[in-house]
Amino acid sequence: MIYQPPTGARDLLPIDVAQKHWLDRQLQDVFCGWSYHPIITPTLERLDTLVAGEAVRPETVIQLWDADEGILGLRPELTASIARAAATRMVETYPQRLSYTANIFRRQPAGQTYGQHEFYQTGVELLGAGGVSADAEILLLLADALSSLGLERWHLVLGDADLTRSLLWDFPKPLRAKVRQAIAQLNRVELEQLPMEPALRNRALKLMDLRGEPVAVLEQVSQWSLDATQLAAVRRLRSAVNLIEGHPSVTLDLSLIQTFDYYTGLVFEVVSDSHSGQRILGQGGRYDRLLELYHPQGQMIPGIGFSLNMEDLQQVLLGQLPQRTSASHWLVVPDSAESIATAFRHAQQLRHQEDTAEPIRVEVELEMRSPEQTRIYARHRQIQRIAWIDASGSVTVESVEASS
């Protein structure tokens, strides 16, 4: 029998982990510079926490049964968990700036047998700050984070969840969900086949085509018959676009509808224009009604954030990431069984003798190979120096020539 991980799971080998850690260090350094503090929330949440207010759909959650707790779920994203933690446990002055790196779990759609269930994300949440300035901070932080990775070919797709949702109000309620789904999937054929009046079908097709250069799209939607709330949303979008002018390439897409239903304002996606095709590297948006679901007094606390998809970033940045795990600085070699204890003591001294930002990596030779075999091993592993230890405790240091 060949043992394999369950369907949807996979092993991350040392080089995969080294690449993920490199990405995480780069991003967390940027988040720290913007004064965002790391937070860790449970992998398991009560199912009613995850689906509160229909923030997350139950069918996306991998569920477990616990005799004491009832139905639990593996988190399909981090925002709901962080909102729950902030609203129930963090009573400090707002705004709160929080960052995270964590694994998430999502059930594949019905009928899809294969596919990944576990993913890794890193991101931020800005809680307790509303308005255009908070939107701009998140978008500029996103641009700074991607710039720190050396990512060049990417652009930002902006939308507004409330505005798009309100533009669907004119459609009959039985059809509204189908129109919304067709627009989200850019499925023009399905829109044209839905049973609705020609005027409504024309409106749906126009809504799906509200995409392009921000000034032109805003000008186009401003000519629609909009109420005061919709006009305010258009003004917010225009202000956000102006504040981030000159940073990422921006497309305004009022057909943009995110997977999770808790978004209330600005929504966005990060799209990579790699040579292998477009990838969605991240997504985010504003969720001003989410925290009140968890707050003991139902207090409304605005929030906005984004998450970046680590697997997609790895694929796009593959040539810029570490191509092998870090080599040891030292190989300590005992010349006999009697000198093994001395070798371990010397290795420990080497690990602590230098004050460096990076740890000194020292390994001890365990196989009692011949000197020539030991040198071949050191060259193969790109180890810089060998410390030969004899029975008396004497140390002879040898530099290792790099293999050609």
C-alpha positions as CSV (number, residue, x, y, z in Angstrom):
1,M,0.0,0.0,0.0
2,I,1.2,3.5,-0.9
3,Y,0.2,6.1,1.7
4,Q,-0.8,9.4,0.3
5,P,-2.4,12.6,1.8
6,P,-6.2,12.8,1.5
7,T,-7.7,14.3,-1.6
8,G,-7.3,18.1,-1.6
9,A,-4.2,18.1,0.8
10,R,-0.6,18.0,-0.1
11,D,2.9,17.9,1.5
12,L,5.0,21.0,1.5
13,L,8.7,20.0,1.2
14,P,11.6,22.0,2.6
15,I,12.1,24.1,-0.5
16,D,8.3,24.9,-0.7
17,V,8.5,26.0,3.0
18,A,11.7,28.1,2.3
19,Q,9.9,29.9,-0.5
20,K,6.8,30.5,1.6
21,H,8.9,31.8,4.5
22,W,10.7,34.2,2.2
23,L,7.4,35.6,0.9
24,D,6.1,35.9,4.4
25,R,9.1,37.7,5.8
26,Q,9.0,40.2,2.9
27,L,5.3,40.9,3.4
28,Q,5.3,41.0,7.2
29,D,8.2,43.5,7.2
30,V,6.0,45.8,5.0
31,F,3.0,45.3,7.3
32,C,5.1,46.0,10.3
33,G,6.3,49.2,8.7
34,W,2.7,50.3,8.4
35,S,2.2,49.4,12.1
36,Y,0.1,46.3,11.5
37,H,0.4,43.7,14.3
38,P,0.2,39.9,13.8
39,I,-2.8,38.1,15.2
40,I,-3.4,34.3,15.3
41,T,-6.9,32.9,15.5
42,P,-8.1,29.3,15.8
43,T,-8.0,26.9,12.8
44,L,-11.4,25.6,14.1
45,E,-14.3,27.9,14.7
46,R,-17.9,27.2,15.6
47,L,-19.9,26.9,12.4
48,D,-22.4,29.5,13.6
49,T,-19.4,32.0,13.9
50,L,-18.3,31.3,10.4
51,V,-21.8,31.7,8.8
52,A,-23.1,34.5,11.0
53,G,-25.2,36.9,8.9
54,E,-24.4,34.7,5.9
55,A,-20.9,36.1,5.8
56,V,-19.7,32.6,4.7
57,R,-21.8,30.0,3.0
58,P,-22.0,26.7,4.9
59,E,-21.3,24.6,1.8
60,T,-17.8,26.1,1.5
61,V,-16.9,25.0,5.1
62,I,-15.3,21.6,5.9
63,Q,-17.3,20.6,8.9
64,L,-16.6,18.5,12.0
65,W,-18.7,17.2,14.8
66,D,-17.6,17.6,18.4
67,A,-19.7,16.0,21.2
68,D,-19.2,19.1,23.5
69,E,-19.1,22.0,21.0
70,G,-21.5,20.7,18.3
71,I,-20.7,21.5,14.6
72,L,-17.3,23.1,14.1
73,G,-15.7,24.3,10.8
74,L,-12.2,24.7,9.5
75,R,-11.9,28.4,8.6
76,P,-12.4,29.1,4.9
77,E,-10.9,32.6,5.3
78,L,-9.6,34.7,8.1
79,T,-11.7,37.9,8.2
80,A,-14.7,36.4,10.0
81,S,-12.4,34.9,12.7
82,I,-10.5,38.1,13.2
83,A,-13.8,40.1,13.3
84,R,-15.0,37.7,16.0
85,A,-11.8,38.1,18.0
86,A,-11.7,41.9,17.7
87,A,-15.4,42.5,18.5
88,T,-15.4,40.2,21.6
89,R,-11.9,40.5,23.0
90,M,-10.2,43.7,21.8
91,V,-11.6,46.7,23.6
92,E,-8.7,49.0,22.9
93,T,-9.0,52.3,21.1
94,Y,-9.7,51.9,17.4
95,P,-8.4,51.7,14.7
96,Q,-6.8,48.3,15.1
97,R,-4.3,47.3,12.5
98,L,-3.9,43.5,12.3
99,S,-1.9,41.2,10.0
100,Y,-1.8,37.4,9.6
101,T,-0.3,34.5,7.8
102,A,-2.3,31.2,8.1
103,N,-3.7,28.2,6.3
104,I,-7.4,28.1,5.3
105,F,-9.6,25.3,4.1
106,R,-12.4,25.4,1.5
107,R,-14.6,22.6,0.3
108,Q,-14.7,22.2,-3.5
109,P,-18.0,22.9,-5.3
110,A,-20.5,20.1,-5.7
111,G,-19.6,17.8,-8.5
112,Q,-15.9,18.7,-8.5
113,T,-14.0,15.6,-7.4
114,Y,-10.4,16.8,-7.4
115,G,-8.9,20.1,-6.3
116,Q,-7.1,21.7,-3.4
117,H,-8.8,22.0,-0.1
118,E,-6.0,23.7,1.9
119,F,-4.5,27.1,1.0
120,Y,-2.2,29.6,2.6
121,Q,-2.9,33.3,2.9
122,T,-1.3,36.4,4.3
123,G,-3.1,39.7,4.7
124,V,-4.2,42.6,6.9
125,E,-7.4,43.9,8.5
126,L,-7.9,47.6,9.3
127,L,-10.7,47.7,11.9
128,G,-12.6,50.8,13.2
129,A,-11.7,53.1,10.4
130,G,-14.2,54.1,7.7
131,G,-14.1,56.5,4.8
132,V,-12.0,57.0,1.8
133,S,-8.7,57.6,3.7
134,A,-8.9,54.1,5.2
135,D,-9.7,52.6,1.7
136,A,-6.7,54.4,0.4
137,E,-4.4,53.2,3.2
138,I,-5.3,49.6,2.4
139,L,-4.8,50.0,-1.4
140,L,-1.5,51.8,-0.9
141,L,-0.3,49.2,1.6
142,L,-1.2,46.5,-0.9
143,A,0.8,48.2,-3.6
144,D,3.8,48.6,-1.2
145,A,3.6,44.9,-0.3
146,L,3.6,43.7,-3.9
147,S,6.4,46.2,-4.8
148,S,8.5,44.7,-1.9
149,L,8.3,41.3,-3.7
150,G,9.5,42.7,-7.0
151,L,6.2,42.0,-8.7
152,E,6.0,44.0,-11.8
153,R,3.2,42.8,-14.1
154,W,0.0,43.2,-12.0
155,H,-3.0,45.5,-11.9
156,L,-5.8,46.3,-9.5
157,V,-9.5,45.7,-10.3
158,L,-11.8,47.9,-8.2
159,G,-15.6,47.7,-7.6
160,D,-18.2,48.6,-5.0
161,A,-20.3,45.8,-3.5
162,D,-23.1,48.0,-2.3
163,L,-23.3,49.9,-5.6
164,T,-23.4,46.8,-7.7
165,R,-25.9,45.2,-5.3
166,S,-28.2,48.2,-5.5
167,L,-28.0,48.3,-9.3
168,L,-29.6,44.8,-9.2
169,W,-32.6,45.9,-7.2
170,D,-34.7,46.6,-10.3
171,F,-34.6,42.9,-11.3
172,P,-37.4,40.7,-10.1
173,K,-36.4,38.9,-6.8
174,P,-36.7,35.4,-8.3
175,L,-34.2,36.4,-11.0
176,R,-31.9,38.6,-9.0
177,A,-29.6,35.8,-7.8
178,K,-29.3,34.3,-11.3
179,V,-28.5,37.7,-12.8
180,R,-25.9,38.3,-10.1
181,Q,-24.3,34.9,-10.7
182,A,-24.2,35.4,-14.5
183,I,-22.6,38.8,-14.1
184,A,-20.1,37.5,-11.6
185,Q,-19.1,34.8,-14.1
186,L,-19.2,37.2,-17.1
187,N,-21.7,34.7,-18.6
188,R,-23.3,36.8,-21.4
189,V,-25.1,33.8,-22.9
190,E,-26.9,33.0,-19.7
191,L,-27.9,36.6,-19.2
192,E,-29.4,36.7,-22.7
193,Q,-31.4,33.5,-22.0
194,L,-32.9,34.5,-18.7
195,P,-36.7,35.2,-18.9
196,M,-36.9,39.0,-18.5
197,E,-38.1,42.1,-20.3
198,P,-35.8,43.5,-23.0
199,A,-35.2,46.7,-21.0
200,L,-34.0,44.7,-18.0
201,R,-31.9,42.4,-20.2
202,N,-30.3,45.4,-21.7
203,R,-29.6,46.8,-18.2
204,A,-28.0,43.6,-17.1
205,L,-25.7,43.5,-20.2
206,K,-24.7,47.1,-19.6
207,L,-24.0,46.3,-16.0
208,M,-21.7,43.4,-17.0
209,D,-19.9,45.8,-19.4
210,L,-19.2,48.5,-16.8
211,R,-15.5,47.8,-16.8
212,G,-12.5,49.7,-18.0
213,E,-10.6,52.9,-17.3
214,P,-11.9,54.4,-14.1
215,V,-12.7,57.9,-15.3
216,A,-14.7,56.5,-18.3
217,V,-16.6,54.0,-16.2
218,L,-17.5,56.5,-13.6
219,E,-18.7,58.9,-16.3
220,Q,-20.8,56.2,-17.8
221,V,-22.5,55.1,-14.6
222,S,-23.1,58.7,-13.5
223,Q,-25.4,59.0,-16.5
224,W,-27.7,56.3,-15.1
225,S,-30.7,57.2,-13.0
226,L,-29.1,56.9,-9.6
227,D,-30.4,57.7,-6.1
228,A,-28.5,59.6,-3.4
229,T,-26.9,56.5,-1.9
230,Q,-25.7,55.3,-5.3
231,L,-24.3,58.7,-6.2
232,A,-22.4,58.8,-2.8
233,A,-20.9,55.4,-3.7
234,V,-19.8,56.8,-7.1
235,R,-18.2,59.7,-5.3
236,R,-16.3,57.4,-2.9
237,L,-15.0,55.4,-5.8
238,R,-13.8,58.5,-7.6
239,S,-12.0,59.7,-4.4
240,A,-10.3,56.3,-3.9
241,V,-9.1,56.3,-7.5
242,N,-7.7,59.8,-7.1
243,L,-5.9,59.0,-3.9
244,I,-4.1,56.0,-5.4
245,E,-3.3,57.7,-8.7
246,G,0.2,56.9,-10.0
247,H,0.5,53.6,-8.0
248,P,-0.9,50.4,-9.5
249,S,-2.6,50.1,-12.8
250,V,-6.3,50.3,-12.0
251,T,-9.4,48.9,-13.8
252,L,-12.8,49.8,-12.5
253,D,-15.2,46.9,-12.8
254,L,-18.7,47.4,-11.4
255,S,-19.5,43.8,-12.3
256,L,-17.0,42.6,-9.7
257,I,-18.7,40.5,-7.2
258,Q,-16.7,38.7,-4.5
259,T,-17.2,35.2,-3.2
260,F,-18.1,36.2,0.3
261,D,-21.3,38.2,0.9
262,Y,-20.1,40.4,3.8
263,Y,-18.6,43.1,1.6
264,T,-20.4,46.5,1.9
265,G,-18.4,49.0,-0.1
266,L,-15.1,49.0,-2.0
267,V,-14.0,45.5,-3.3
268,F,-10.9,44.7,-5.3
269,E,-8.8,42.0,-6.8
270,V,-5.1,41.8,-7.6
271,V,-4.5,40.3,-11.0
272,S,-1.1,39.2,-12.3
273,D,-0.4,39.5,-16.0
274,S,2.2,36.7,-16.1
275,H,3.5,35.1,-19.2
276,S,1.6,31.9,-18.3
277,G,-1.7,33.9,-18.1
278,Q,-3.7,35.9,-15.6
279,R,-3.8,34.9,-12.0
280,I,-5.8,36.3,-9.1
281,L,-3.1,37.0,-6.5
282,G,-5.4,38.5,-3.8
283,Q,-8.6,40.1,-3.0
284,G,-10.3,42.2,-0.4
285,G,-12.7,44.9,0.4
286,R,-14.8,46.8,3.0
287,Y,-17.1,45.0,5.4
288,D,-18.7,47.6,7.7
289,R,-21.5,45.4,9.0
290,L,-19.5,42.3,9.9
291,L,-18.1,43.1,13.3
292,E,-21.5,44.1,14.7
293,L,-22.6,40.5,14.2
294,Y,-20.1,39.4,16.9
295,H,-20.1,42.5,19.1
296,P,-22.0,41.8,22.4
297,Q,-23.9,45.1,22.1
298,G,-24.3,44.9,18.3
299,Q,-22.0,47.9,17.9
300,M,-21.2,48.8,14.2
301,I,-17.4,48.8,13.7
302,P,-16.2,49.4,10.1
303,G,-13.5,47.2,8.6
304,I,-11.5,46.8,5.4
305,G,-8.7,44.4,4.5
306,F,-7.1,42.2,1.9
307,S,-5.6,38.7,1.6
308,L,-2.9,37.5,-0.7
309,N,-2.9,33.9,-2.1
310,M,0.6,32.5,-1.3
311,E,0.5,29.6,-3.8
312,D,-0.3,32.0,-6.7
313,L,2.4,34.4,-5.5
314,Q,4.9,31.5,-5.5
315,Q,4.0,30.5,-9.0
316,V,4.3,34.1,-10.4
317,L,7.5,34.8,-8.5
318,L,9.1,31.4,-8.9
319,G,12.3,32.7,-10.5
320,Q,12.9,35.3,-7.8
321,L,12.4,32.8,-4.9
322,P,15.1,30.7,-3.2
323,Q,15.8,27.7,-5.4
324,R,17.2,25.5,-2.6
325,T,17.2,25.3,1.2
326,S,19.8,27.2,3.1
327,A,23.2,25.5,3.4
328,S,24.8,24.8,6.7
329,H,27.7,27.1,7.7
330,W,29.6,24.4,9.5
331,L,30.0,20.6,9.4
332,V,31.5,19.3,12.7
333,V,33.2,15.9,12.2
334,P,34.2,13.7,15.1
335,D,37.1,11.4,14.2
336,S,36.0,8.5,16.5
337,A,33.1,7.4,18.8
338,E,35.1,8.9,21.7
339,S,35.0,12.4,20.2
340,I,31.2,12.5,19.5
341,A,30.3,14.3,22.7
342,T,33.1,16.8,22.1
343,A,31.8,17.4,18.6
344,F,28.3,18.2,19.9
345,R,29.7,20.6,22.4
346,H,31.8,22.3,19.8
347,A,28.8,22.6,17.4
348,Q,26.8,24.3,20.2
349,Q,29.6,26.8,20.8
350,L,29.6,27.6,17.1
351,R,25.9,28.2,17.0
352,H,26.2,30.9,19.8
353,Q,29.7,32.4,19.2
354,E,28.6,35.0,16.5
355,D,26.1,37.8,16.9
356,T,24.4,37.7,13.6
357,A,20.9,38.5,12.3
358,E,20.7,35.0,10.8
359,P,21.2,31.9,12.9
360,I,24.5,30.0,12.4
361,R,23.6,26.6,10.9
362,V,25.8,23.8,12.2
363,E,25.4,20.1,11.6
364,V,27.3,17.2,13.1
365,E,28.6,14.3,11.0
366,L,26.7,11.2,12.1
367,E,27.8,8.6,9.6
368,M,31.5,8.3,10.4
369,R,32.4,8.6,6.7
370,S,35.9,8.8,5.4
371,P,37.5,12.3,5.1
372,E,37.1,12.2,1.3
373,Q,33.5,11.1,1.5
374,T,32.9,13.8,4.1
375,R,34.4,16.5,1.8
376,I,32.2,15.3,-1.1
377,Y,29.1,15.5,1.1
378,A,30.0,19.0,2.3
379,R,30.6,20.2,-1.3
380,H,27.3,18.7,-2.4
381,R,25.4,20.4,0.4
382,Q,27.4,23.7,-0.1
383,I,28.7,23.7,3.4
384,Q,31.3,26.4,3.9
385,R,33.6,25.0,6.6
386,I,34.4,21.7,8.2
387,A,35.6,21.4,11.9
388,W,37.5,18.2,12.4
389,I,37.4,17.1,16.1
390,D,39.8,14.5,17.5
391,A,39.6,12.5,20.7
392,S,41.6,15.1,22.7
393,G,39.2,17.9,21.7
394,S,41.6,19.5,19.3
395,V,39.8,21.3,16.4
396,T,41.1,21.6,12.8
397,V,39.2,24.0,10.5
398,E,39.0,23.4,6.8
399,S,37.4,25.6,4.2
400,V,35.4,23.8,1.6
401,E,35.8,24.6,-2.0
402,A,32.5,25.0,-3.8
403,S,31.7,22.3,-6.3
404,S,31.9,23.4,-9.9
